[in-house]
Amino acid sequence: MADNVLARIPGEFVARAIQALLKQAPPGAVAGVEQDVLGVGRVKFTAVRMSLSRGRHVHEFWTVESAELLAPKSP
């Protein structure tokens, strides 16, 4: 199993990965998306759909749990 490289990835690439995920997934759903990350290589992001309730309002969002390096950057 590859190391978790999430800490080495700039936030803009994590944001792009989240935007690529389904918007209508139920809370608790787990999804993965692969993306090329500049300076790192091909990465698979794993995200979980979460929800936050405040009174009558419910906010659902994705949070990235890990990023696995699939193919390192070419020299």
PDB file of N, CA, C and O in Angstrom:
ATOM      1  N   MET A   1       0.842  -1.182   0.000  1.00  0.00           N
ATOM      2  CA  MET A   1       0.000   0.000   0.000  1.00  0.00           C
ATOM      3  C   MET A   1       0.882   1.238   0.000  1.00  0.00           C
ATOM      4  O   MET A   1       1.868   1.297   0.734  1.00  0.00           O
ATOM      5  N   ALA A   2       0.541   2.219  -0.808  1.00  0.00           N
ATOM      6  CA  ALA A   2       1.321   3.446  -0.921  1.00  0.00           C
ATOM      7  C   ALA A   2       1.087   4.352   0.287  1.00  0.00           C
ATOM      8  O   ALA A   2       0.085   4.244   0.993  1.00  0.00           O
ATOM      9  N   ASP A   3       2.036   5.234   0.492  1.00  0.00           N
ATOM     10  CA  ASP A   3       1.909   6.190   1.589  1.00  0.00           C
ATOM     11  C   ASP A   3       0.840   7.225   1.286  1.00  0.00           C
ATOM     12  O   ASP A   3       0.515   7.478   0.125  1.00  0.00           O
ATOM     13  N   ASN A   4       0.297   7.820   2.336  1.00  0.00           N
ATOM     14  CA  ASN A   4      -0.665   8.897   2.200  1.00  0.00           C
ATOM     15  C   ASN A   4       0.107  10.175   1.890  1.00  0.00           C
ATOM     16  O   ASN A   4       0.881  10.650   2.721  1.00  0.00           O
ATOM     17  N   VAL A   5      -0.097  10.729   0.705  1.00  0.00           N
ATOM     18  CA  VAL A   5       0.649  11.906   0.260  1.00  0.00           C
ATOM     19  C   VAL A   5      -0.195  13.176   0.314  1.00  0.00           C
ATOM     20  O   VAL A   5       0.167  14.183  -0.295  1.00  0.00           O
ATOM     21  N   LEU A   6      -1.297  13.140   1.025  1.00  0.00           N
ATOM     22  CA  LEU A   6      -2.215  14.278   1.071  1.00  0.00           C
ATOM     23  C   LEU A   6      -1.537  15.549   1.569  1.00  0.00           C
ATOM     24  O   LEU A   6      -1.834  16.638   1.076  1.00  0.00           O
ATOM     25  N   ALA A   7      -0.641  15.432   2.527  1.00  0.00           N
ATOM     26  CA  ALA A   7       0.031  16.607   3.083  1.00  0.00           C
ATOM     27  C   ALA A   7       0.954  17.289   2.076  1.00  0.00           C
ATOM     28  O   ALA A   7       1.271  18.468   2.235  1.00  0.00           O
ATOM     29  N   ARG A   8       1.385  16.578   1.056  1.00  0.00           N
ATOM     30  CA  ARG A   8       2.292  17.151   0.041  1.00  0.00           C
ATOM     31  C   ARG A   8       1.565  17.791  -1.129  1.00  0.00           C
ATOM     32  O   ARG A   8       2.207  18.387  -1.995  1.00  0.00           O
ATOM     33  N   ILE A   9       0.244  17.684  -1.178  1.00  0.00           N
ATOM     34  CA  ILE A   9      -0.525  18.153  -2.338  1.00  0.00           C
ATOM     35  C   ILE A   9      -1.095  19.537  -2.062  1.00  0.00           C
ATOM     36  O   ILE A   9      -1.732  19.748  -1.030  1.00  0.00           O
ATOM     37  N   PRO A  10      -0.870  20.497  -2.982  1.00  0.00           N
ATOM     38  CA  PRO A  10      -1.440  21.841  -2.813  1.00  0.00           C
ATOM     39  C   PRO A  10      -2.968  21.810  -2.776  1.00  0.00           C
ATOM     40  O   PRO A  10      -3.597  20.965  -3.411  1.00  0.00           O
ATOM     41  N   GLY A  11      -3.548  22.732  -2.032  1.00  0.00           N
ATOM     42  CA  GLY A  11      -4.995  22.783  -1.833  1.00  0.00           C
ATOM     43  C   GLY A  11      -5.807  22.909  -3.105  1.00  0.00           C
ATOM     44  O   GLY A  11      -6.927  22.403  -3.167  1.00  0.00           O
ATOM     45  N   GLU A  12      -5.273  23.572  -4.128  1.00  0.00           N
ATOM     46  CA  GLU A  12      -6.035  23.743  -5.369  1.00  0.00           C
ATOM     47  C   GLU A  12      -6.320  22.407  -6.045  1.00  0.00           C
ATOM     48  O   GLU A  12      -7.366  22.253  -6.676  1.00  0.00           O
ATOM     49  N   PHE A  13      -5.410  21.435  -5.925  1.00  0.00           N
ATOM     50  CA  PHE A  13      -5.627  20.122  -6.526  1.00  0.00           C
ATOM     51  C   PHE A  13      -6.628  19.305  -5.716  1.00  0.00           C
ATOM     52  O   PHE A  13      -7.408  18.538  -6.281  1.00  0.00           O
ATOM     53  N   VAL A  14      -6.609  19.465  -4.407  1.00  0.00           N
ATOM     54  CA  VAL A  14      -7.594  18.795  -3.550  1.00  0.00           C
ATOM     55  C   VAL A  14      -8.989  19.353  -3.857  1.00  0.00           C
ATOM     56  O   VAL A  14      -9.960  18.600  -3.929  1.00  0.00           O
ATOM     57  N   ALA A  15      -9.080  20.670  -4.038  1.00  0.00           N
ATOM     58  CA  ALA A  15     -10.365  21.301  -4.367  1.00  0.00           C
ATOM     59  C   ALA A  15     -10.897  20.798  -5.709  1.00  0.00           C
ATOM     60  O   ALA A  15     -12.097  20.556  -5.844  1.00  0.00           O
ATOM     61  N   ARG A  16     -10.026  20.639  -6.695  1.00  0.00           N
ATOM     62  CA  ARG A  16     -10.458  20.114  -8.002  1.00  0.00           C
ATOM     63  C   ARG A  16     -10.980  18.690  -7.878  1.00  0.00           C
ATOM     64  O   ARG A  16     -11.951  18.318  -8.537  1.00  0.00           O
ATOM     65  N   ALA A  17     -10.336  17.898  -7.035  1.00  0.00           N
ATOM     66  CA  ALA A  17     -10.787  16.515  -6.832  1.00  0.00           C
ATOM     67  C   ALA A  17     -12.179  16.499  -6.203  1.00  0.00           C
ATOM     68  O   ALA A  17     -13.030  15.709  -6.612  1.00  0.00           O
ATOM     69  N   ILE A  18     -12.419  17.357  -5.220  1.00  0.00           N
ATOM     70  CA  ILE A  18     -13.732  17.420  -4.572  1.00  0.00           C
ATOM     71  C   ILE A  18     -14.802  17.864  -5.561  1.00  0.00           C
ATOM     72  O   ILE A  18     -15.919  17.347  -5.540  1.00  0.00           O
ATOM     73  N   GLN A  19     -14.470  18.816  -6.427  1.00  0.00           N
ATOM     74  CA  GLN A  19     -15.437  19.295  -7.417  1.00  0.00           C
ATOM     75  C   GLN A  19     -15.804  18.220  -8.423  1.00  0.00           C
ATOM     76  O   GLN A  19     -16.878  18.286  -9.021  1.00  0.00           O
ATOM     77  N   ALA A  20     -14.945  17.236  -8.626  1.00  0.00           N
ATOM     78  CA  ALA A  20     -15.211  16.159  -9.584  1.00  0.00           C
ATOM     79  C   ALA A  20     -16.137  15.084  -9.016  1.00  0.00           C
ATOM     80  O   ALA A  20     -16.610  14.229  -9.764  1.00  0.00           O
ATOM     81  N   LEU A  21     -16.401  15.111  -7.716  1.00  0.00           N
ATOM     82  CA  LEU A  21     -17.242  14.090  -7.090  1.00  0.00           C
ATOM     83  C   LEU A  21     -18.728  14.387  -7.279  1.00  0.00           C
ATOM     84  O   LEU A  21     -19.110  15.522  -7.564  1.00  0.00           O
ATOM     85  N   LEU A  22     -19.564  13.359  -7.119  1.00  0.00           N
ATOM     86  CA  LEU A  22     -21.006  13.510  -7.269  1.00  0.00           C
ATOM     87  C   LEU A  22     -21.578  14.448  -6.203  1.00  0.00           C
ATOM     88  O   LEU A  22     -21.174  14.387  -5.041  1.00  0.00           O
ATOM     89  N   LYS A  23     -22.497  15.295  -6.587  1.00  0.00           N
ATOM     90  CA  LYS A  23     -23.100  16.230  -5.650  1.00  0.00           C
ATOM     91  C   LYS A  23     -24.253  15.604  -4.866  1.00  0.00           C
ATOM     92  O   LYS A  23     -24.553  16.049  -3.758  1.00  0.00           O
ATOM     93  N   GLN A  24     -24.898  14.586  -5.419  1.00  0.00           N
ATOM     94  CA  GLN A  24     -26.092  14.011  -4.799  1.00  0.00           C
ATOM     95  C   GLN A  24     -25.820  12.666  -4.153  1.00  0.00           C
ATOM     96  O   GLN A  24     -26.645  11.758  -4.264  1.00  0.00           O
ATOM     97  N   ALA A  25     -24.709  12.513  -3.494  1.00  0.00           N
ATOM     98  CA  ALA A  25     -24.411  11.267  -2.794  1.00  0.00           C
ATOM     99  C   ALA A  25     -24.950  11.351  -1.365  1.00  0.00           C
ATOM    100  O   ALA A  25     -24.985  12.439  -0.791  1.00  0.00           O
ATOM    101  N   PRO A  26     -25.367  10.236  -0.785  1.00  0.00           N
ATOM    102  CA  PRO A  26     -25.877  10.265   0.595  1.00  0.00           C
ATOM    103  C   PRO A  26     -24.743  10.442   1.600  1.00  0.00           C
ATOM    104  O   PRO A  26     -23.604  10.074   1.312  1.00  0.00           O
ATOM    105  N   PRO A  27     -25.036  11.000   2.774  1.00  0.00           N
ATOM    106  CA  PRO A  27     -24.000  11.122   3.806  1.00  0.00           C
ATOM    107  C   PRO A  27     -23.435   9.750   4.163  1.00  0.00           C
ATOM    108  O   PRO A  27     -24.178   8.774   4.264  1.00  0.00           O
ATOM    109  N   GLY A  28     -22.131   9.682   4.350  1.00  0.00           N
ATOM    110  CA  GLY A  28     -21.468   8.426   4.643  1.00  0.00           C
ATOM    111  C   GLY A  28     -20.910   7.738   3.415  1.00  0.00           C
ATOM    112  O   GLY A  28     -20.167   6.764   3.537  1.00  0.00           O
ATOM    113  N   ALA A  29     -21.256   8.228   2.229  1.00  0.00           N
ATOM    114  CA  ALA A  29     -20.759   7.626   1.000  1.00  0.00           C
ATOM    115  C   ALA A  29     -19.253   7.870   0.876  1.00  0.00           C
ATOM    116  O   ALA A  29     -18.744   8.920   1.266  1.00  0.00           O
ATOM    117  N   VAL A  30     -18.563   6.884   0.328  1.00  0.00           N
ATOM    118  CA  VAL A  30     -17.125   6.994   0.091  1.00  0.00           C
ATOM    119  C   VAL A  30     -16.910   6.950  -1.415  1.00  0.00           C
ATOM    120  O   VAL A  30     -17.493   6.117  -2.109  1.00  0.00           O
ATOM    121  N   ALA A  31     -16.070   7.854  -1.918  1.00  0.00           N
ATOM    122  CA  ALA A  31     -15.812   7.910  -3.355  1.00  0.00           C
ATOM    123  C   ALA A  31     -14.333   8.171  -3.586  1.00  0.00           C
ATOM    124  O   ALA A  31     -13.639   8.726  -2.735  1.00  0.00           O
ATOM    125  N   GLY A  32     -13.878   7.764  -4.739  1.00  0.00           N
ATOM    126  CA  GLY A  32     -12.489   7.995  -5.123  1.00  0.00           C
ATOM    127  C   GLY A  32     -12.426   8.645  -6.486  1.00  0.00           C
ATOM    128  O   GLY A  32     -13.273   8.396  -7.344  1.00  0.00           O
ATOM    129  N   VAL A  33     -11.427   9.474  -6.680  1.00  0.00           N
ATOM    130  CA  VAL A  33     -11.220  10.120  -7.971  1.00  0.00           C
ATOM    131  C   VAL A  33      -9.715  10.201  -8.217  1.00  0.00           C
ATOM    132  O   VAL A  33      -8.942  10.498  -7.306  1.00  0.00           O
ATOM    133  N   GLU A  34      -9.309   9.932  -9.461  1.00  0.00           N
ATOM    134  CA  GLU A  34      -7.897   9.997  -9.829  1.00  0.00           C
ATOM    135  C   GLU A  34      -7.637  11.297 -10.560  1.00  0.00           C
ATOM    136  O   GLU A  34      -8.473  11.777 -11.326  1.00  0.00           O
ATOM    137  N   GLN A  35      -6.453  11.865 -10.311  1.00  0.00           N
ATOM    138  CA  GLN A  35      -6.119  13.152 -10.906  1.00  0.00           C
ATOM    139  C   GLN A  35      -4.607  13.281 -11.022  1.00  0.00           C
ATOM    140  O   GLN A  35      -3.868  12.768 -10.182  1.00  0.00           O
ATOM    141  N   ASP A  36      -4.146  13.971 -12.068  1.00  0.00           N
ATOM    142  CA  ASP A  36      -2.728  14.294 -12.196  1.00  0.00           C
ATOM    143  C   ASP A  36      -2.448  15.532 -11.370  1.00  0.00           C
ATOM    144  O   ASP A  36      -3.132  16.547 -11.504  1.00  0.00           O
ATOM    145  N   VAL A  37      -1.430  15.447 -10.506  1.00  0.00           N
ATOM    146  CA  VAL A  37      -1.064  16.562  -9.631  1.00  0.00           C
ATOM    147  C   VAL A  37       0.323  17.035 -10.037  1.00  0.00           C
ATOM    148  O   VAL A  37       1.272  16.252 -10.059  1.00  0.00           O
ATOM    149  N   LEU A  38       0.435  18.305 -10.355  1.00  0.00           N
ATOM    150  CA  LEU A  38       1.684  18.910 -10.780  1.00  0.00           C
ATOM    151  C   LEU A  38       2.749  18.754  -9.703  1.00  0.00           C
ATOM    152  O   LEU A  38       2.529  19.139  -8.555  1.00  0.00           O
ATOM    153  N   GLY A  39       3.895  18.194 -10.061  1.00  0.00           N
ATOM    154  CA  GLY A  39       4.994  18.025  -9.128  1.00  0.00           C
ATOM    155  C   GLY A  39       4.922  16.778  -8.275  1.00  0.00           C
ATOM    156  O   GLY A  39       5.882  16.476  -7.566  1.00  0.00           O
ATOM    157  N   VAL A  40       3.814  16.034  -8.315  1.00  0.00           N
ATOM    158  CA  VAL A  40       3.663  14.825  -7.499  1.00  0.00           C
ATOM    159  C   VAL A  40       3.485  13.602  -8.388  1.00  0.00           C
ATOM    160  O   VAL A  40       4.192  12.611  -8.208  1.00  0.00           O
ATOM    161  N   GLY A  41       2.561  13.646  -9.338  1.00  0.00           N
ATOM    162  CA  GLY A  41       2.263  12.533 -10.229  1.00  0.00           C
ATOM    163  C   GLY A  41       0.776  12.216 -10.215  1.00  0.00           C
ATOM    164  O   GLY A  41      -0.044  13.058  -9.849  1.00  0.00           O
ATOM    165  N   ARG A  42       0.433  10.990 -10.616  1.00  0.00           N
ATOM    166  CA  ARG A  42      -0.967  10.538 -10.640  1.00  0.00           C
ATOM    167  C   ARG A  42      -1.375  10.119  -9.230  1.00  0.00           C
ATOM    168  O   ARG A  42      -0.714   9.286  -8.610  1.00  0.00           O
ATOM    169  N   VAL A  43      -2.475  10.703  -8.722  1.00  0.00           N
ATOM    170  CA  VAL A  43      -2.901  10.499  -7.347  1.00  0.00           C
ATOM    171  C   VAL A  43      -4.363  10.073  -7.315  1.00  0.00           C
ATOM    172  O   VAL A  43      -5.179  10.579  -8.085  1.00  0.00           O
ATOM    173  N   LYS A  44      -4.694   9.132  -6.413  1.00  0.00           N
ATOM    174  CA  LYS A  44      -6.085   8.757  -6.178  1.00  0.00           C
ATOM    175  C   LYS A  44      -6.517   9.349  -4.840  1.00  0.00           C
ATOM    176  O   LYS A  44      -5.964   9.015  -3.793  1.00  0.00           O
ATOM    177  N   PHE A  45      -7.514  10.234  -4.888  1.00  0.00           N
ATOM    178  CA  PHE A  45      -8.077  10.855  -3.692  1.00  0.00           C
ATOM    179  C   PHE A  45      -9.252  10.015  -3.207  1.00  0.00           C
ATOM    180  O   PHE A  45     -10.071   9.576  -4.014  1.00  0.00           O
ATOM    181  N   THR A  46      -9.345   9.788  -1.910  1.00  0.00           N
ATOM    182  CA  THR A  46     -10.477   9.103  -1.305  1.00  0.00           C
ATOM    183  C   THR A  46     -11.199  10.099  -0.404  1.00  0.00           C
ATOM    184  O   THR A  46     -10.597  10.691   0.492  1.00  0.00           O
ATOM    185  N   ALA A  47     -12.505  10.278  -0.653  1.00  0.00           N
ATOM    186  CA  ALA A  47     -13.287  11.274   0.082  1.00  0.00           C
ATOM    187  C   ALA A  47     -14.538  10.643   0.682  1.00  0.00           C
ATOM    188  O   ALA A  47     -15.032   9.626   0.194  1.00  0.00           O
ATOM    189  N   VAL A  48     -15.041  11.263   1.747  1.00  0.00           N
ATOM    190  CA  VAL A  48     -16.251  10.813   2.435  1.00  0.00           C
ATOM    191  C   VAL A  48     -17.251  11.958   2.436  1.00  0.00           C
ATOM    192  O   VAL A  48     -16.890  13.107   2.688  1.00  0.00           O
ATOM    193  N   ARG A  49     -18.514  11.638   2.150  1.00  0.00           N
ATOM    194  CA  ARG A  49     -19.589  12.632   2.179  1.00  0.00           C
ATOM    195  C   ARG A  49     -20.068  12.771   3.621  1.00  0.00           C
ATOM    196  O   ARG A  49     -20.400  11.772   4.260  1.00  0.00           O
ATOM    197  N   MET A  50     -20.108  13.982   4.133  1.00  0.00           N
ATOM    198  CA  MET A  50     -20.509  14.226   5.512  1.00  0.00           C
ATOM    199  C   MET A  50     -21.642  15.241   5.537  1.00  0.00           C
ATOM    200  O   MET A  50     -21.896  15.931   4.550  1.00  0.00           O
ATOM    201  N   SER A  51     -22.326  15.322   6.688  1.00  0.00           N
ATOM    202  CA  SER A  51     -23.380  16.321   6.839  1.00  0.00           C
ATOM    203  C   SER A  51     -23.261  16.968   8.214  1.00  0.00           C
ATOM    204  O   SER A  51     -22.815  16.348   9.179  1.00  0.00           O
ATOM    205  N   LEU A  52     -23.667  18.210   8.272  1.00  0.00           N
ATOM    206  CA  LEU A  52     -23.636  18.977   9.507  1.00  0.00           C
ATOM    207  C   LEU A  52     -25.013  19.595   9.696  1.00  0.00           C
ATOM    208  O   LEU A  52     -25.520  20.267   8.798  1.00  0.00           O
ATOM    209  N   SER A  53     -25.619  19.374  10.856  1.00  0.00           N
ATOM    210  CA  SER A  53     -26.945  19.918  11.140  1.00  0.00           C
ATOM    211  C   SER A  53     -26.837  21.047  12.155  1.00  0.00           C
ATOM    212  O   SER A  53     -26.177  20.914  13.186  1.00  0.00           O
ATOM    213  N   ARG A  54     -27.487  22.145  11.852  1.00  0.00           N
ATOM    214  CA  ARG A  54     -27.596  23.281  12.771  1.00  0.00           C
ATOM    215  C   ARG A  54     -29.048  23.721  12.753  1.00  0.00           C
ATOM    216  O   ARG A  54     -29.498  24.384  11.819  1.00  0.00           O
ATOM    217  N   GLY A  55     -29.770  23.348  13.792  1.00  0.00           N
ATOM    218  CA  GLY A  55     -31.199  23.673  13.822  1.00  0.00           C
ATOM    219  C   GLY A  55     -31.922  22.934  12.716  1.00  0.00           C
ATOM    220  O   GLY A  55     -31.856  21.708  12.626  1.00  0.00           O
ATOM    221  N   ARG A  56     -32.616  23.691  11.872  1.00  0.00           N
ATOM    222  CA  ARG A  56     -33.365  23.071  10.773  1.00  0.00           C
ATOM    223  C   ARG A  56     -32.545  22.970   9.495  1.00  0.00           C
ATOM    224  O   ARG A  56     -33.020  22.415   8.505  1.00  0.00           O
ATOM    225  N   HIS A  57     -31.341  23.486   9.497  1.00  0.00           N
ATOM    226  CA  HIS A  57     -30.510  23.504   8.293  1.00  0.00           C
ATOM    227  C   HIS A  57     -29.516  22.343   8.303  1.00  0.00           C
ATOM    228  O   HIS A  57     -28.917  22.025   9.331  1.00  0.00           O
ATOM    229  N   VAL A  58     -29.358  21.729   7.150  1.00  0.00           N
ATOM    230  CA  VAL A  58     -28.396  20.641   6.989  1.00  0.00           C
ATOM    231  C   VAL A  58     -27.451  21.022   5.859  1.00  0.00           C
ATOM    232  O   VAL A  58     -27.888  21.368   4.762  1.00  0.00           O
ATOM    233  N   HIS A  59     -26.165  20.957   6.134  1.00  0.00           N
ATOM    234  CA  HIS A  59     -25.133  21.252   5.133  1.00  0.00           C
ATOM    235  C   HIS A  59     -24.378  19.959   4.848  1.00  0.00           C
ATOM    236  O   HIS A  59     -23.832  19.342   5.763  1.00  0.00           O
ATOM    237  N   GLU A  60     -24.345  19.549   3.578  1.00  0.00           N
ATOM    238  CA  GLU A  60     -23.617  18.344   3.188  1.00  0.00           C
ATOM    239  C   GLU A  60     -22.382  18.741   2.394  1.00  0.00           C
ATOM    240  O   GLU A  60     -22.415  19.675   1.592  1.00  0.00           O
ATOM    241  N   PHE A  61     -21.295  18.019   2.629  1.00  0.00           N
ATOM    242  CA  PHE A  61     -20.030  18.362   1.988  1.00  0.00           C
ATOM    243  C   PHE A  61     -19.143  17.123   1.904  1.00  0.00           C
ATOM    244  O   PHE A  61     -19.364  16.138   2.608  1.00  0.00           O
ATOM    245  N   TRP A  62     -18.140  17.186   1.035  1.00  0.00           N
ATOM    246  CA  TRP A  62     -17.139  16.135   0.905  1.00  0.00           C
ATOM    247  C   TRP A  62     -15.902  16.536   1.698  1.00  0.00           C
ATOM    248  O   TRP A  62     -15.557  17.716   1.759  1.00  0.00           O
ATOM    249  N   THR A  63     -15.241  15.571   2.298  1.00  0.00           N
ATOM    250  CA  THR A  63     -13.944  15.799   2.929  1.00  0.00           C
ATOM    251  C   THR A  63     -12.987  14.699   2.459  1.00  0.00           C
ATOM    252  O   THR A  63     -13.329  13.516   2.461  1.00  0.00           O
ATOM    253  N   VAL A  64     -11.794  15.111   2.060  1.00  0.00           N
ATOM    254  CA  VAL A  64     -10.798  14.161   1.560  1.00  0.00           C
ATOM    255  C   VAL A  64     -10.076  13.539   2.749  1.00  0.00           C
ATOM    256  O   VAL A  64      -9.548  14.245   3.608  1.00  0.00           O
ATOM    257  N   GLU A  65     -10.060  12.212   2.787  1.00  0.00           N
ATOM    258  CA  GLU A  65      -9.400  11.495   3.881  1.00  0.00           C
ATOM    259  C   GLU A  65      -7.972  11.101   3.551  1.00  0.00           C
ATOM    260  O   GLU A  65      -7.099  11.130   4.418  1.00  0.00           O
ATOM    261  N   SER A  66      -7.733  10.732   2.298  1.00  0.00           N
ATOM    262  CA  SER A  66      -6.387  10.296   1.938  1.00  0.00           C
ATOM    263  C   SER A  66      -6.126  10.522   0.457  1.00  0.00           C
ATOM    264  O   SER A  66      -7.046  10.704  -0.341  1.00  0.00           O
ATOM    265  N   ALA A  67      -4.845  10.503   0.116  1.00  0.00           N
ATOM    266  CA  ALA A  67      -4.408  10.599  -1.270  1.00  0.00           C
ATOM    267  C   ALA A  67      -3.300   9.576  -1.466  1.00  0.00           C
ATOM    268  O   ALA A  67      -2.280   9.609  -0.778  1.00  0.00           O
ATOM    269  N   GLU A  68      -3.509   8.677  -2.404  1.00  0.00           N
ATOM    270  CA  GLU A  68      -2.565   7.585  -2.646  1.00  0.00           C
ATOM    271  C   GLU A  68      -1.842   7.824  -3.966  1.00  0.00           C
ATOM    272  O   GLU A  68      -2.485   8.056  -4.990  1.00  0.00           O
ATOM    273  N   LEU A  69      -0.527   7.770  -3.952  1.00  0.00           N
ATOM    274  CA  LEU A  69       0.278   7.972  -5.139  1.00  0.00           C
ATOM    275  C   LEU A  69       0.196   6.728  -6.026  1.00  0.00           C
ATOM    276  O   LEU A  69       0.602   5.642  -5.613  1.00  0.00           O
ATOM    277  N   LEU A  70      -0.328   6.887  -7.243  1.00  0.00           N
ATOM    278  CA  LEU A  70      -0.459   5.767  -8.180  1.00  0.00           C
ATOM    279  C   LEU A  70       0.749   5.677  -9.085  1.00  0.00           C
ATOM    280  O   LEU A  70       1.279   4.588  -9.305  1.00  0.00           O
ATOM    281  N   ALA A  71       1.194   6.806  -9.614  1.00  0.00           N
ATOM    282  CA  ALA A  71       2.350   6.844 -10.516  1.00  0.00           C
ATOM    283  C   ALA A  71       3.132   8.113 -10.206  1.00  0.00           C
ATOM    284  O   ALA A  71       2.585   9.211 -10.304  1.00  0.00           O
ATOM    285  N   PRO A  72       4.413   7.980  -9.831  1.00  0.00           N
ATOM    286  CA  PRO A  72       5.205   9.160  -9.524  1.00  0.00           C
ATOM    287  C   PRO A  72       5.419  10.040 -10.759  1.00  0.00           C
ATOM    288  O   PRO A  72       5.256   9.607 -11.900  1.00  0.00           O
ATOM    289  N   LYS A  73       5.784  11.269 -10.487  1.00  0.00           N
ATOM    290  CA  LYS A  73       6.040  12.250 -11.548  1.00  0.00           C
ATOM    291  C   LYS A  73       7.149  11.752 -12.458  1.00  0.00           C
ATOM    292  O   LYS A  73       8.150  11.211 -11.989  1.00  0.00           O
ATOM    293  N   SER A  74       6.970  11.935 -13.758  1.00  0.00           N
ATOM    294  CA  SER A  74       8.002  11.560 -14.714  1.00  0.00           C
ATOM    295  C   SER A  74       9.128  12.588 -14.670  1.00  0.00           C
ATOM    296  O   SER A  74       8.874  13.784 -14.526  1.00  0.00           O
ATOM    297  N   PRO A  75      10.380  12.122 -14.795  1.00  0.00           N
ATOM    298  CA  PRO A  75      11.510  13.073 -14.728  1.00  0.00           C
ATOM    299  C   PRO A  75      11.587  13.988 -15.904  1.00  0.00           C
ATOM    300  O   PRO A  75      12.483  14.830 -15.974  1.00  0.00           O
TER     301      PRO A  75
END
